[in-house]
Each structure stands twice: as structure tokens, then as C-alpha cells.
Amino acid sequence: MTWTLAHNSTLHIVELVFAGSTTGPDLREATVQGIALGKEQGILDYFVDATEIQLHNVSTFDLYDLPNMQYVKEGLDRRSRVAFVMPKLPKEKKDAEFYEIACANRGWHVRSFPNRDKAIEWLTGSNLSDKPQD
């Protein structure tokens, strides 16, 4: 598995971290499990760390399908917000920019950030230094 998923009870968010080689099926499975965890915990906010992601055999359609079909299929609440940290690699960064635009065009609240602190601040509406982390 190229990703880990956790419930951060202190910040009341779902945290998804990608590391290494990630395929289209990996993205879909992480989405399914992440949304399920959010529903189970009553969470609407998601943090995704894509800093170390390396996309392999991931098409533009795979990226477009997440906000266009997968989020709807899994019953993601339209009030949900997703903050993600941009990947380091140039190709992955370009793909992440496409994903962010595709989400916005479908009415999802998804936004990219240069680091974890900025992403968490957007999700929680407060300075990260004021909150302990799990």
C-alpha cells in the first residue's frame, strides 16, 4: 500500500498520506476508504499529503474521475473540504494542479497548499501552533 489513512481526533480531520509509487486503483481505493472513515467519524474535512507521491500509469481520466464520479459514488458530503500539500515532482505537481481545477469545476471545496501547516490552518480556521497533533 502506498498510502496511510488516519483519523486525527484532535483536529477532527481525516489524514491521508501518499508515499512512493501510486496508481489509479490506489487513488480510488484511498478515496473509498478515506470517505468511509470520514462518514464513520462524522468528519467533513480531509487533509492529503501528496508531497512524496509518484504517479505511475495514472491518466488524466483517473484524476478527473475522482471529483466527477468517485466522490459522488461514495457519497462525499458537498460541504466537505479537502486540503492537500502539493507534490515535489514536476509531473505530479502538474497533475495535482489539474485535479484541483477539476474539483473546483465540479463544485468541490479542494485546495492545494505548499505545506502541512497552511493546509491545516485552512481546514481548522486557526493557527496550527495553537493545536496539538495526534
HUDARA-V542293 format. One record per pair of residues at least 12 apart in sequence whose C-alpha atoms are under 10 Angstrom apart, sorted by the first residue. I is the first residue (numbers start at 1). GAP is how many residues later the second one is. Records with the same first field share a line. If there is no record, write none. Layout:
# HUDARA-V542293
I: GAP ; GAP
This chain:
# HUDARA-V542293
1: 17 ; 18 ; 19 ; 20 ; 21 ; 25 ; 28 ; 29
2: 15 ; 16 ; 17 ; 18 ; 19 ; 20 ; 21 ; 24 ; 25 ; 28 ; 51 ; 52
3: 13 ; 14 ; 15 ; 16 ; 17 ; 18 ; 19 ; 23 ; 24 ; 26 ; 27 ; 46 ; 47 ; 50
4: 12 ; 13 ; 14 ; 15 ; 26 ; 30 ; 45
5: 12 ; 13 ; 25 ; 28 ; 29 ; 32 ; 42 ; 43
6: 28 ; 31 ; 32 ; 41 ; 128
7: 27 ; 30 ; 31 ; 34 ; 36 ; 39 ; 127
8: 35 ; 38 ; 39 ; 125 ; 126
9: 32 ; 34 ; 124 ; 125
10: 121 ; 122 ; 123 ; 124
11: 34 ; 109 ; 112 ; 113 ; 117 ; 120 ; 121 ; 122 ; 123
12: 26 ; 29 ; 30 ; 31 ; 32 ; 33 ; 34 ; 111 ; 112
13: 24 ; 25 ; 28 ; 29 ; 30 ; 31 ; 32 ; 33 ; 34 ; 68 ; 69 ; 107 ; 110 ; 111
14: 20 ; 21 ; 23 ; 24 ; 27 ; 29 ; 30 ; 31 ; 32 ; 33 ; 34 ; 68
15: 19 ; 22 ; 23 ; 30 ; 31 ; 32 ; 33 ; 34 ; 67 ; 68 ; 69
16: 14 ; 15 ; 17 ; 18 ; 30 ; 31 ; 32 ; 33 ; 34 ; 68
17: 13 ; 30 ; 31 ; 32 ; 33 ; 34 ; 35 ; 36 ; 67 ; 68
18: 12 ; 30 ; 31 ; 32 ; 33 ; 34 ; 35 ; 36 ; 69
19: 30 ; 31 ; 32 ; 33 ; 34 ; 35 ; 36
20: 30 ; 31 ; 32 ; 33 ; 34 ; 35 ; 36
21: 31 ; 32 ; 33 ; 34 ; 35 ; 36
22: 30 ; 31 ; 32 ; 33 ; 34 ; 35 ; 36
23: 30 ; 31 ; 32 ; 33 ; 34 ; 35 ; 36 ; 39
24: 31 ; 32 ; 33 ; 34 ; 35 ; 36 ; 37 ; 38 ; 39 ; 41 ; 42
25: 32 ; 33 ; 37
26: 29 ; 32
27: 28 ; 31 ; 35 ; 36 ; 39
28: 34 ; 35 ; 37 ; 38 ; 42 ; 43
31: 35 ; 39 ; 40 ; 43 ; 45
32: 38 ; 39 ; 41 ; 42 ; 43 ; 44
33: 41
34: 12 ; 14 ; 40 ; 42
35: 36 ; 39 ; 40 ; 41 ; 42 ; 45
36: 38 ; 39 ; 40
38: 38 ; 39 ; 42
39: 35 ; 36 ; 37 ; 38
43: 34 ; 37 ; 38
44: 32 ; 33 ; 34 ; 35 ; 36 ; 37 ; 38 ; 79
45: 32 ; 34 ; 35 ; 36 ; 37 ; 38 ; 64 ; 75 ; 78 ; 79
46: 34 ; 35 ; 36 ; 37 ; 38 ; 64 ; 73 ; 74 ; 77
47: 34 ; 35 ; 36 ; 37 ; 38 ; 63 ; 69 ; 72 ; 73 ; 76
48: 34 ; 35 ; 36 ; 37 ; 38 ; 64 ; 68 ; 71
49: 34 ; 35 ; 36 ; 37 ; 38 ; 63 ; 64 ; 66 ; 67 ; 70
50: 34 ; 35 ; 36 ; 37 ; 38 ; 42 ; 43 ; 46 ; 62 ; 65
51: 33 ; 34 ; 35 ; 36 ; 37 ; 38 ; 41 ; 42 ; 63 ; 64 ; 65
52: 33 ; 34 ; 35 ; 36 ; 37 ; 40
53: 33 ; 34 ; 35 ; 36 ; 39 ; 40
54: 33 ; 34 ; 35 ; 37 ; 38 ; 39
55: 34 ; 36 ; 37 ; 40
56: 36
58: 34 ; 37
59: 36
60: 35 ; 38 ; 39
62: 37
63: 32 ; 33 ; 35 ; 36 ; 37 ; 39 ; 40
64: 34 ; 35 ; 36 ; 37 ; 38 ; 39 ; 42
65: 34 ; 37 ; 38
66: 33 ; 36 ; 37
67: 32 ; 33 ; 34 ; 35 ; 36 ; 37 ; 38 ; 39 ; 40 ; 41 ; 43
68: 34 ; 35 ; 37 ; 38 ; 39 ; 40
69: 37
71: 32 ; 37
76: 32
77: 31
78: 29 ; 30 ; 31
79: 28 ; 29 ; 30
80: 28 ; 29 ; 30 ; 43
81: 27 ; 28 ; 29 ; 30 ; 41 ; 42
82: 18 ; 21 ; 26 ; 27 ; 28 ; 29 ; 30 ; 37 ; 40 ; 41
83: 17 ; 26 ; 27 ; 28 ; 29 ; 30 ; 33 ; 35 ; 36 ; 37 ; 38 ; 39 ; 40
84: 12 ; 16 ; 26 ; 27 ; 28 ; 29 ; 30 ; 31 ; 32 ; 34 ; 35 ; 36
85: 26 ; 27 ; 28 ; 29 ; 30 ; 31 ; 32 ; 33 ; 34 ; 35
86: 25 ; 26 ; 27 ; 28 ; 29 ; 30
87: 25 ; 26 ; 27 ; 28
88: 26
96: 16
97: 14 ; 15
99: 12 ; 13
100: 12
111: 12
116: 12
117: 12
